[in-house]
Structure formats: C-alpha cells, structure tokens
Amino acid sequence: MKFSVIIPVFNRPDELHELLLSLTKQNFSDFEVVVIEDGSTLDSRNVIIIYEKQLQLHYLVQQNTGQGFARNNGMKIAKGEFFVILDSDVILPKDYLQKLSSAIESRELDAFGGPDGADEDFSALQKAMDFAMTSFWTTGGIRGKMKDPSKYQARGFNMGVSRKVFEATAGFVDPNQGEDIEWSIRIKKAGFKLELVKEAFVYHKRKNTLQSFAKQAFSFGRNRVNVSRFHPGAIKLVHWLPSVFLLFSLSITFFYFVNTALFQLSSCVFLIWSMGVIFSSAIQNKSAKVGALSWLTSISQLWSYGLGLPLELLRKYVKG
C-alpha cells in the first residue's frame, strides 16, 4: 500500500466529514485512512459509519494525549509505505495524492510539507485569514512560498514521512506546541530528505472568529520558543519580524507625542503597508470585503505572534 492518511480529530466531526468526503474523490486509489479520536467528548462515530464502506478506514479511539502523540499512535497501526499527516480542518483537491505520489518518486523524498490555501466557497473571513498566513506582506513566505524547498519546515496540517523516517526518528516527541516543526528539524538532522511540495496543497478552513485566529497566532509565537528547547537554533531572525512590527506599530503613538517628523514618517510607512495588504488581498480574492478583512487578520497575526514569542521567552528565562 502506498499511503496511510493519518488524521487526529478532537471534537470536530463536521470537519472530519468534509475531509473524508474529499478523500473519496481522489483520483488515486492506493491508500488507507487512519482516524484517531483523541479523547473527544463529541465523537465522530456517525461520520465514520458513512465512510467506512467508501474508504479503507480504520478508527482508533483513545484517551486524550494531544495531536502529536495521537498521530504517533495512528502511524504505529498504519500499513502504508508513506504516512500522510493531515489536520481535520483541511479539504483535499481531487488530485492531491496523485501529485504527492509523483513528487515523492521523482524527487526521491523521505518526507514532505505542503502549503495551504482557501477554497472559493470559503467565507470572506476565512479567505482573509488565509491571506494573513500566506502573504508577502506578513510572514507568509516561510509557510510555503520559499524558493529553496529544502529549507521548508513541514506543518502538521499537511505533511508526511516514509515508514523508514518514522521508525528511525520515533515520530513526534511533544503532543503539541510546535511539535511538527521540531520533528521537521530532527528529520533533517537525521539525514533524511524533507522538502516543500508546492503542488500538494490543501484547502485549510482555519478558525471561525478573529479572536480565535489571534489566539492561535499567539500560540504559534509561543510554540517557536518551545521548539527551541529541543533545537537551540530554532529561533531565527525572520521569527522576530512580527515582534519588530508590533514595536513599530506601538511607536507610532509614542512619536505622536514626542516627534512630529517621526510620527509622520512612521504613519506613512504604516499606511503604505496597510494599502499593500488591502489592495493585494482584494485583487487576489476579487473582493473588496476580503481585502478590508485581510488588514484586520494581518494585524492580528503579526501582533499576536509578535507578542507570543517574547513573552514565552521571558517566561522561559524566569523559570530558569
């Protein structure tokens, strides 16, 4: 068997339903699906019943361990040569597995990470969230648009490893908090070939509200510090850019009271950035509404991540 698709799920049967539906539409048939119910109080049994005759489906129910360890348990019972790890809130294009198979074989990959995007029928807010997470105007270049695919650090919403990689590295060593990035770094240190496969993209539904999106971005900043516990060099200059942006934004108010020239200059720079976000998103999504919302989501993403990283670093050093 070529692929085992590994899906941890926690209280999200509706999301799982959409993902499994997209798997039934794949133009590639050599795969099984392993769903790990990670201690849910709202389980997915009714969804599993719908798809167990349409897919080669295995359903593992366990006490809550966190998504990293749930994935490990799924890979332990999987039978495929290559494990494809997906979050339950993604939807696959019909040629996803076919393109992934071709890339793995032609590029002789041991592991991969894929990008995400917004489908046409997603809400305006979901499209704006996608823009904030993938745009040049934020830090989206490190999330699936880099020129050198070998520098990519795979994310758990869309990544995969060969059975050989899993057996050699023992999978995730943390239940959440940047566990995917940590494993990506460890896979490369072990000498395996992990690269970005741009054509193996997924549609990613993300969060439902601006508040939950900001909370997630804050946790991403904290998670980068957690990864540095395992890999001291994990925090690089690019990861500080959101914090720099946050300080720059706060400085505009400060300059208003102390220096008119600096206030005007910083306000002009912020305005140019804002117009770049709004117009780029509006053109990309063919929607002025999405453009306006993208300004809010981009601010939220940068400020929240920019606050999460230094606060977690401070907490780490205070604890010793």
C-alpha positions, 0 to 999 in steps of 0.5 A, a space after each residue: 500500500 502506498 499511503 496511510 492518511 493519518 488524521 487526529 480529530 478532537 471534537 470536530 466531526 463536521 470537519 472530519 466529514 468534509 475531509 473524508 468526503 474529499 478523500 473519496 474523490 481522489 483520483 488515486 486509489 492506493 491508500 488507507 485512512 487512519 482516524 484517531 479520536 483523541 479523547 473527544 467528548 463529541 465523537 465522530 462515530 456517525 461520520 465514520 459509519 458513512 465512510 467506512 464502506 467508501 474508504 479503507 478506514 480504520 478508527 482508533 479511539 483513545 484517551 486524550 494525549 494531544 495531536 502529536 502523540 495521537 498521530 504517533 499512535 495512528 502511524 504505529 497501526 498504519 500499513 502504508 509505505 508513506 504516512 500522510 499527516 493531515 489536520 481535520 480542518 483541511 479539504 483535499 483537491 481531487 488530485 492531491 495524492 496523485 501529485 504527492 505520489 509523483 513528487 515523492 518518486 521523482 524527487 526521491 523524498 523521505 518526507 514532505 510539507 505542503 502549503 495551504 490555501 482557501 477554497 472559493 466557497 470559503 467565507 470572506 473571513 476565512 479567505 482573509 485569514 488565509 491571506 494573513 498566513 500566506 502573504 508577502 506582506 506578513 510572514 507568509 513566505 516561510 509557510 510555503 512560498 520559499 524558493 529553496 524547498 529544502 529549507 521548508 519546515 513541514 506543518 502538521 496540517 499537511 505533511 508526511 514521512 516514509 515508514 523508514 523516517 518514522 521508525 528511525 526518528 520515533 515520530 513526534 516527541 511533544 503532543 503539541 506546541 510546535 511539535 511538527 516543526 521540531 520533528 521537521 528539524 530532527 528529520 533533517 538532522 537525521 539525514 533524511 530528505 524533507 522538502 516543500 511540495 508546492 503542488 500538494 496543497 490543501 484547502 485549510 478552513 482555519 478558525 471561525 472568529 478573529 479572536 480565535 485566529 489571534 489566539 492561535 497566532 499567539 500560540 504559534 509565537 509561543 510554540 517557536 520558543 518551545 521548539 527551541 528547547 529541543 533545537 537551540 537554533 530554532 529561533 531565527 531572525 525572520 521569527 522576530 519580524 512580527 515582534 519588530 512590527 508590533 514595536 513599530 506599530 506601538 511607536 507610532 503613538 509614542 512619536 505622536 507625542 514626542 516627534 512630529 517628523 517621526 510620527 509622520 514618517 512612521 504613519 506613512 510607512 504604516 499606511 503604505 503597508 496597510 494599502 499593500 495588504 488591502 489592495 493585494 488581498 482584494 485583487 487576489 480574492 476579487 473582493 473588496 470585503 476580503 481585502 478590508 478583512 485581510 488588514 484586520 487578520 494581518 494585524 492580528 497575526 503579526 501582533 499576536 505572534 509578535 507578542 507570543 514569542 517574547 513573552 514565552 521567552 521571558 517566561 522561559 528565562 524566569 523559570 530558569 
